[in-house]
Structures are given as structure tokens and as C-alpha cells.
Amino acid sequence: MVNTAVILAAGLGSRLKERTTHQPKGFVEIDGLAIVERSIQQLLASGITQIMIGTGYLSEFYEQLSEKYPAITCIHNKDYRDSGSMYTLYQMKDVLTSDFLLLESDLLYDPTGLKCLLDDTAEDMILASGTTHSNDEVYIEYDHNHFLVNMSKQLAELKSADAELVGICKISIDTYKRMCQWSADVFAVHLKWDYEQALVAVSQHKPLLVYKLERYVWCEIDTEEHLIRAQNEIYPKLQQKPNDTLPIRRHILLNPGPATTTDTVKWAQVVPDICPRETEFGELMKWTAEQLTSLVAPINQYTTVLFGGSGTAAVEAVLSSVIGEGKLLIISNGAYGERMAEIVEAYGIDYEVFSSSPILPLVLDEIEQVLQRNQNVFTHVAVVHHETTSGLLNDIDRLGHICARYNVDLIVDAMSSYGAIPIDMKQSQISFLISSSNKNIQGMAGIGFVIANREKLQALQHHTPKNYYLNLYKQYAYFEKTGQMRFTPPVQTFYALKQAIIETQREGVEQRYARYTRSWETLIKGLDQLELEYLVPLEHHSKIITTIQEPAIAGYDFDHMHDYLYEYGITIYPGKIGQLSSFRIANIGDINHQDITYFLEKLKGYLDTIR
């Protein structure tokens, strides 16, 4: 998994004349934003977490930029006036320790090029395009397998000009070390040696793949002519929707998951075919597990176990794996607590159910009394954090401390709270937390996961297995040993989840909850205006899901209302609270308060037809 990028930015940029008299060429602006800053933003959006910039001329500009972007580290080439780009890259030999993306500082480009390099399994890739007619081309010659043979600005030096160098590459640490070894001999004579020459030298002994995107939209800005082309031709193209992607009709999913996703999450699934046993894919799963853990717990004490399956599969994995010969207390205030009871019943696990109101908060003192009366009887407590049945939010922090007092492990179904409502597993003393890829994390359905205390997870190795596919410890141990899942994972869904995690990190969990809250506030105001009643008292709302009592209007029919709204691209979901007639509205996923306003307008339109 590549998470480092290097930007070469030491040059004088003298061909841009007065534009670079008082600033490096990377700070030339297109539409009010420096080209290098645009590149930095695109790298961060692609999942890059560390950016090293090789500076030289007017390096203080980049030092100031690093104050704005903490991911940036600047490495200065004091000999920038008398050296080439490889010498700048050579200065990083003591700090570069992993594979990286290599970029020039003066590029304006389509960020899909980054995705192509990052998603491909090849460890070394040189991004290339078709003919640009930019008048400063670096031509590439490659063999029948698209492996680099030569590069040059002089066509006479090549047997064929098969592509043009973009100035973005993926470089393995092994290749980088080879580049440095070759360059060291050259630097003993002179410093005017560019990274392209070093790549060609390495390619004579190691295959370096050229990844050609024939109609890739990009340009380098080295001259005034280049800048005019960038402003008038390239930048307008980058602002347009790509012609080679089909438009995706947007549906507003107000059901409690799967949620509405961004187009970038949907398109993330379109990747080259890959066997999930490859190291590259194993690294993707490892990164995914670490990032999922980091949202709720320290990764040195907790870890994530991944399963191909729904959220219920992950719940079943925990309940059938961790109780052993102990006894489980299920706290049930809705359909998903009842589902837990059905699961453990099927496995013959000893359990009791503490039933509570589906629309009122738990009486935690009563739960403590149950544990107190049954000390050394219950070994585990299971609860749904956000009861999706009603939208009621349970206090897992206080419950966790109650469980800890009686030496009981707390299992939390956080299916529809994880990724939106801030959770601290360590603070709340939660042993196992369960969620899935398709709710607040805003990925696609198909991956269930369990975030577990490492010590509690290790202790499961002594349990007699009650299951096979869903065995939590075996899934964990196999991944720790091999970097693979025991059985075939949903490959494309993992790429979508990676993008969803990046977008979650970019927005922030608290900020996402704030967005959801604004949508909920819009919903509540609109329901009041429509004189519709919600069942859970406002002070106990999760602000994520709202259960609404069906209107007592002659002619009302949920299925008719559903179909009416579906015609407008809106999906709603029926209620699940016993015999009570209700429906649910979930304001999760890639939606905002404006989408809720649109829903309310259409809901009013339906009600007007039957009133």
C-alpha cells in the first residue's frame, strides 16, 4: 500500500521568466490555486498521508506550505542551481523507506492517473499518455510488454516513440535504491543527472512497466506557451465530467443501509482484475483493517477482523465465537436485539434477554442489578448501540463501565452508529464492536467487520469451535499469519471501502455526525409542519434514524407511498416495532439537508393526494 509521495520542486523555472522571479514555478496559479497545491490536495484525496518535497530555488515557499499541510516534509537540495532532478531525489535516500509516488511540481493533471497507479498491482509504473504536441515532450520507447526501454526528448535517440512521459511514477523502494546506486557513480563526475535517466539505467536490469492512458488529460507548465495551453485547454477539460464514464443516476436512500454513496466510491470498484491471494491485495486489506480500527480504538491494543458478508454475519461470528461455555445477557430494545437471541438460540448458547422499551432509553440501574444478582454467572453482555428499529441511542459508555465492574465483556452491535457517532472502545471498555461497510462508513455492502480487544481475541484460541466460516479467532489468526482471508473476499467491495474510508477521514467522524444532525433537524422541522408524529422522544434520538407513526388518513398505504417516492428517486423503509404501524427515515450516507428538504416536498405531495 503506497502512502508516500515525493514532489521534485528544486528547479529554477527560468523559462517562465518574470513569473518565477519571486516564486517557484510550482506556485504559478491556475484558477486561483497554485499548481503544486492542487497536486498536493489531489494526493491527499487519493489516500497519500506523507508528502516529501525536494526543494531548492525559493525553498521558503514550500516551507510555508508545509505549515498549512502537516503531511509535507521538505528536503533541501543546496546545489539546486548546478544539479538535475535525480540529485534532488538522491537527497532523500536516508528518509525514503517505502514505495512512493514520484511527481514533478509543475503538473496539471487528472487525478484518475493517481488512482490507476495506486490500484495496480505492479510495484513500478511510469504513467504515460498519447501524443500531446506540447513542444517539450519526453518520449518513451517500450517493448511489446510495455516495459521501459528508453526515454528522451530527442526522437533520434529512440527506435520508436510509443508514449509521452507524464511526470508521475510509482517507484518501489528497491528501484529507488538502484537509482541511487547508479547515480552515485555519475555524481562523482557531475550532478546534472535527471530521474528519467536513472529510470532508464535501472530498466536495463529490472522491468519497469509503462502505464499508458492514450487520452489522458494533463500538461506540464514550463513555458508561457504551456501556461496558456493549461488555462485555455487542459483546465477546462479537467472541469468536465469524463466522457468515458457512464452517468450514474443518483438515488436518495433513506432506508437504514445500504446508504447513498458517492460516485467516487462506486467507481473505485472498477479496477484491474486481481487474485485476492496477491500481496498487493493483502496490503489493501491490512490497511483497511488498521484504518477501521483507528476510528474507534488504538491499533496497538485493538484490531479489526474482516469477513465477506453482511453485518449480521459479523454479529453471528462474534456471538458464536466468543461466549464459549459462558452465559450471555442480551439487552434487547428492538428487532436487532431479538435477532441476537435468535442467533445464540441456533447455536445452543446459554443466554438470557433483558427486554426494554423500543422507544425509551435503557434503565441502566436495572441492568446493573441483574449483573449484581448474577455475579460470576454472566460472562458477556450484548447490546445494540443504535437500535436501527427505532432510532434510539443506547448509552454504551455507561454500560461499559457497569460491565467492567462485574468483570463482564461488553459486545456492541454498532452497525448503524460506527462512522458517524464518535465511539472510544477503550474509554467505554468495549471488548468487541461490530459493524459493516455499507452504512455510515458509506461504502458498498458486502464486508462485515469486528473490532476487538487483542487480549480478548487471543483468549479465544482456547475455545472449542462452534462454527466454521464465521470463526472469529481462526479468521484473525490466519490473517495475522498470511495477510489473507481464509476464504475468497469480495474484491471490488474492498476497493470501494478503501475509498469510503478515505472520504470518511477527509470529512471526519464528528463533522459527518454534524452533517447528519443538520439533515435530522431539517427532517424533524418538516415532520412537525406535516403534523406527523415520531415515536422516540427528541432528547433520545440518535439523529440518524427517525421512526414515524403512519398517518391515520383514509387511503394511506405504505406501499403506495413507497412507490410514489421511488418514482422521484427516493427510497424509504417500513418500521419494525412490533404491531405498531410506522415507517423509518434514515439520514445517513452521502446526503444532506437539501436532500431531506426535497424528500419532505415529495412526501407532502403524496399526502396531498390522499387528504
N, C-alpha and C positions, 0 to 999 in steps of 0.2 A: 504494500500500500504506500504510494508516494504521497507524502505530505509536506515536502520541501520544494521550494522554487528558488532559482538563482537568476537574478537580473543583471546583465552586464551593462554598466552605465558610466564607464570611466571616460569615454571619448570626448573630444573637444566639440564635435558637431560643427566644425568650421564652415562646412558647405551651406549651412543655413544662415551664414553671415551675421547680420545685426540681430537676428532672432536669438542667437546664442551668445551674444556679447556679455549678457548679465545673467544668464541662466543656462543650465544644461539642456540639451535638446529633448530630453525626456519630459521637460516641463513646458514644451510647446503645447498649446491648448487646442482642443477640438470641441466645439460647443461648450466652452467654459470649463472644461476639465482637462488637466494635464494628461498627456497620453500615457505616461508611466503610472499615474494614479489610477486611471481607468483599468490598466492592466492588473494592478495590484488588487483592485476591487473584484475583478473577474477571477483572479487566482483564489482569493478568499472564498468567493461564492462557489468555487469548484471543490472546496474541501482542503485547500492548502492551508497549513497552520503556521508554517515558518518560511519567511522570505529573506534571503540574503541578497543584498545589493552590493555589487562591486563598484565602488565609486572612484573618482579621480578628479576631473575638472569640476570646480564649484561643488565639492562634496557636501558642503554645509546645507545645500538644498535637500539632499537626501537624509541628512541627519535630522533636519527639522521634520521631514515627512515621517521619520520613524517615531517621532513623538505622537503623531496622530494615529499611526498604525503600530501597535505594540508587537505585531508579528515580524516586523522588519528588524534586521541586524545589518549594519553597514560595515563592509570590509574595504579599506582604502588601499588603492594602488598608487603609491607615491611617485612611481615612474610612468604615470599615465601618458605623459607627452611623448615618450620615446618607446612605447610598447604597444603590442597588439592585444586583442581581446582575450587570447589564451593566457597571457601573463596576468591579467586581472583575475581570471578564473583560477589560475595557479595559486593566487594568494589565499585561497580558501582551503588549501589542502589539509590544514590542521583542524578545520572545523566541519567540513563536509564528511559525514559518516554514513549516509544512506542515499538511496536513489533519489533523483531530483529532476524537476523540470528546469530547462535552461532557456532563457528568453533574452532577447535584445530589448533595450529600453525604449526604442523608437518605433514600436509596432502598434498599429491599429488593426484589430482582428476580431473575427467571430469566435466567441468563447466555446463554441462546439468543438473547435480544434483541440482545446484542452481536454474536453471530455473524451474525445477519440483516443488521445494518448493515455489518459489516466485509466480508461476502462479496458484497454487492450492488454493482453497477457504478455506481449513481448517486453523484455526488460529494457531494450534500447530502441528508440524510434526517432526518426527525423521527419518532422512534418513538412510536407511539400505540397505545391499546388501546380495547376496547369500554367500556361503562358499568361503573363500579366502585362507585358510590354511597358514595364515601368522605367526602363532605361538605366537600371542599376542592378540587374538580375545576377544572382548566384545560381548557376545552372548545376543540375545534379545528373550524373550518369549512374544508372543502377543496372544490375544483371536481371536475368529472367525471373528471379525470385524476389525482385525488388530490394536486394541488398546493395548497399552503397559500394560504388566502385571509385567515383571521383567527384570532386566539386570544384568549380572555378567560374570566375566571371568571364574568362576567355574561352569562347566556344572552340577555338583551335586546339585547346588542351584536352578536349573530351572527344570520345568516339561517337557519343550521341548525347543530346540534351533531352533527358526523359522527364524532367520536372524542374521546378524552381524552389529553392530553399526559402521557407517562410521566416525562419529565425526562432522557431520554437522546437525544442527537442526533449525527449525523455532519456535521461542518462543514468545508467546503473553505476553504482559505486565502483564496481570492477572496471568498467570502461573509463570512468574518470581517473582512476589510478593509472591506467595505461596511458591516458592522455598526458598526465603529469610526467610519467616516466619518459615518454617520447620528447616532451617539451623541455625537460631539464637539460638534455644534451644540446638542444637548439639555443636555449637561454645562455649557455656558456659562451656562445658566439654573438648572439644578438637577441633582442627582446621583441622584435617585430614579427610575431607569430600569432595567428588567429585560431580560434577554436575550431573553425571549419577545417583548417589544415591538420589539426590534431586528430579530428574525427576521421579524416581520410587515412591518416597514418595508421590509426587503430584498425580501420576496416580491412586493411591488408592481412590481418591476423585474426580478426573476430567479425562475424557477420553483424552488420548494423542495418536494421530494417528502415526503408524509406516508406513512409505512410503518405500516399498521395491522395489529396482531395482535389479533383480536377477543377471544380468551380468554387474553390474556397475563397471567401471574401476577406481580403487583408491588404495591407500595404505597409511599407517601411517609409519613414519620413526622414530623409537625409538631405533633401534639397527643397528649394521653394516650389519647384515643379511637383515634387512629391506631396508637399503640403496642400497645394491646390487640388490635386487629384484626391487626396484624403478627404478634404472638405466637400468637394463637389460630386464625387463619385462613390467613394468607399463608405463614408459615414452614412449617407442616405440609404445605401443598401443594407447596412447593419441595422438600421432602424426599422426596416421592413420585415414582415413575417417571412420566414424561409419558404421558397416556392416548392421545395421538395418534401415538405411535411404536410400531411392532410390536416385540415382544421378539425379540432376535437370539440364536439358540441358539449357545452357546459351544462351539467345538471346540478341543481341545488339540493343536496341530500340533507334533509332534516330528520332522517332516521338516526338512531344512536350508533352508527357504524355499520358497514364501512362509510367513511366520511368523504366529502368532496376533496379531491386532491388537485394540486397544481399541475399544469401541463408539463412542467419540468420533471415532476415525479413520474407522470405517465410515460414520457419519452425516455426516461432513464432506463426503462426496461428494454429498449431497443439497443442491444449490444451484440458484439460478435459472439457466436456460439462458443461455449467453453465447457469443458468437463469439470464438474464440481470437485473432482479429486486433485485438480491442479493447485500448486502452491499459491498462485495468484488469487484464486478464489478463496482459499483458506485464509489468506491475509485479509480479504474483504470481510469474511465472517468474524475474524478476530477483532478487526477494527469496529465492526458493528456492535459486537458484544461489549467491548470496552466503552463505547460511546453511550450505549443504552444504560450501562451501569452508572456512568459518571453523572447522569442526570439526576440520580436519586441517592447515590452512596459512594464512598471512597473505593476505588478499584483495587486497592491493596487488601481490603478486607471483605469485599463482596465481588461476585462475578455473575455473569449472565449465561444461562444455558438456553440454547436456541432449539426450537422444534419446527419442522414443517407441519403446519396445522393451524386450526383456529385457536382463538383464545381459550375456548372450552377444553381443547386438547391440552393446553398448558396447565389449566386448573386440574384436570384429571391426572396429569403427570405428577403434580405436587401431592395431591391427596392420596394417590395410590402408591406413592414412593416414600413419603416422609413419616407417616403415622406409625407404621410398623405394628408392634404389639401394644402400642399406646391407645389412648382414647381421645377422640376429637369432640370439642364443643363447637357446633356451628351456630353462629349468630345470624339469624335469618330475618330480614325485614323486606323480603321481596322475592321475585321469581329466581334470582340468581343464587340466593342463599338456599332456596329449595332445590335448585339444581345440584348444589354441592352435596346435599343429603342423598339425592338420587345416585350420585357417583359413588359415594362411600358405601351405600347400601349394596350396589352391584359388586363391590369388591369384598364385601363381608367385613368391613372395618367397623370397629366399635365406636359409636358416636351418640351424642345427644344433640337436640336442637333447642336453642333459646330463641323463641319466636318473639318478634316485636312488631310494632305498627309500621306499615309501609310508608306512612306519610308524616310520622313524628319521630324525633330523634331518639336514639337508644338511651335507656335509663342505665347508665354505666354502673351506678351503685348496685343495681340488682345483679348485673353480670359479675361484679366483684364478689357479691355474696354467694353466688353459685360456685365460684372458684374457691372461696374460703371454706364452704361446706364440703367441698370435694378435693381438699388438698391431697396431692400425690395420686389423684385419680386421672384428671385431665392432663394430657401431655402437650396438647396443641389446641389453639383456638383459631377458627377461620371466620373471616368477615369480608363482606364486600365494601370497599371504601366508598365508592359512589354507586349506590343502588340504581342501576340503569332502569329498573322498573318504573321508578317514580321521580328520580332526580334528587333523592335525599342523600345528603352527605354525612357519612358516619365519622365520628371523631377517633381516628386511628392512633393519634398521638397519645391521648389519654388512655385508650385501651391498651396500647403497647406497654405503657408503664404499669398498668394493672397486671397484665400478663407476666411481666418481669418480676413483680413482687412474689408471684406464686410459682416461679420457675417454669412457666409455660411458654412454648414457642408460638409466636403470632404469624399466621398466614393471611396475607392480604390479597384479595382479588381487586387489582387496581385497573381493571380493563378500561374503564371509561373515565379515569382520573389521571393516570400516568401521562405525562407530556403536556398537561395543562395546569393541574393543581399542584403546586410545589409539595414535594414529599422528601423527607430526610429519614431514610431507613435506620440509620444509626441512632439518630436522636429519638426516634419513635420506637426503637428496639424491635424492629420487624425482622423476622428470620427469613421469610420467603415472600416475595412480591411478584405478582403475575400480571402480564398484560399482553397486548398483541400489536401487530404492525399497522392496523387499519383504523384506528380511532384518532386520539389526539396527536399521535406522532405524525399522522397524516400521510401514511404510506398506503400500500396496496394490501389487500387481505391475503393471508397465507402463511404468516410466521407468528407463532406464539412463543413467548419467552418468559423465563423465570429468573428473577434477580435474587440471589441467595447469599446469605452469610457463608463465607468459605468454610468456617469451622463446622457449622451445622451441616453443610453439604458433604464435607469429608466424612462425617459420622455416619452417613447413610450407607457407606460401603459394607457395614456390618449387618444391614437389614436383609432379610430373606425376600427376594423379588416377588412381587405380586403381579407384575406387568412385564411387557417386553419392549414394544416400540416406545412407550412413554416412560421408560425407566429413567428417572432424573439423574441418579448417580452415574449410571453407565454412559448416558449421553454426555455428561460433564467430563468423566474420566477419559473417554475416547477422544473428545475434542482436545483436552489438555495434552494428550499423548501424540495425536496425529495432526491436529489442526483441521480436522474434518468432522462432519456429522456422520453418525453411524449409517444413516440411510439418505437417499437422494433428497437434497434440499430443493426448495422452489427457487431456481437460479435467478430468473429475471426479477422475481419479487425482492430479492436481496439488493439488486442494483437500485430498485425503486426505494427501498428502505434506506439505503445509503444517502440518496438524495434527500429523502424526507428528514433524516437526522441532521443533515447539513442545514436545511431550511429551518428546522426547529432551533438549532444552535444559533443561527443567524437572528431569528426573531427573539429567542429567549423564552423560557417557560413562563416566567411571570408576565412578560409582555403578551404572550399568547393568551394567557388567562384574562388579561385586561381586555384584549380584543373580544374574547368570548363573552366577557362580562358586559361590554357595551352592546353586543348583539342581544344578550339576555335582557338588558334594561329596555331596549327597543321593543322586544317581544312582550314584556310584561305591560308596558305602557299601551301597546296596541291591543292586547287581550282585554285590558280594562275598558278601552274605548269600544270594543266589540261586545262587552258585557259577557265575556267567557270567564269561567272560574278555573283556577289552578288549584291543585289538591294539597300540595305541600306548602305550609306557611312560609312566607317570604324569607324570614330570618334563618330558615333551614335549607333553603335552595342551594344546590350546587352551582347554579348559574351556568350550567352546561346543558341539562336536560330538564324540561318542564312537562309535567303531566297535566293535561287539561280535561276537565269533565265535558263529555259530549253535550251539546246544547239540546234542551228539551223542546225541539221545534218539530212540528209535524212535517214530514217529508225529508227530515235529515236521515242520511245514510252514509256511514263512514266510507264504504267502498265507492259510492258516487263522488264523495268529496275528494277521496284519494285520486280518482281518475280525472276529475276536473282540474286539480292542481298539477297532476302529472302532465297534462297537455301543455302546461306552462313551464315545464322543466323543473318542477318541484316534487320531491318525494317526501311523504310523511309516513308515520308508523303507528299502528294501533297500540293501545295500552295493554298492560299485563297485570293489573291489580285485581285479582280475583274476578268477581262477577261485576265489578264496577265498570260502567261504560266510559271509556276515556281514550284519548289519543296522546301521543308524545311528540314534542318538538325538541330536537337536539340542535343546538347552535355551535357545533364543533366542525372542524375541518377548515378548508380554505374558503370560508365565507365571512362576511362582515355584516355590520348593522344595516347596510343598504340592501343586502340580500334579504334580511329579515323584513325590512320595510316593504320590499317587493312581495314577499310571501303574504304579509298582512293585507296588502291591497287585493291580492287574488283570493285570499280567504274571505274577505269582505264581499268580494264579487260572488263567491259561491253562496254565502249566507243570504245575500240579497235575492238570489234566485228561489229560495225556499221560504222566505219570510213573507 
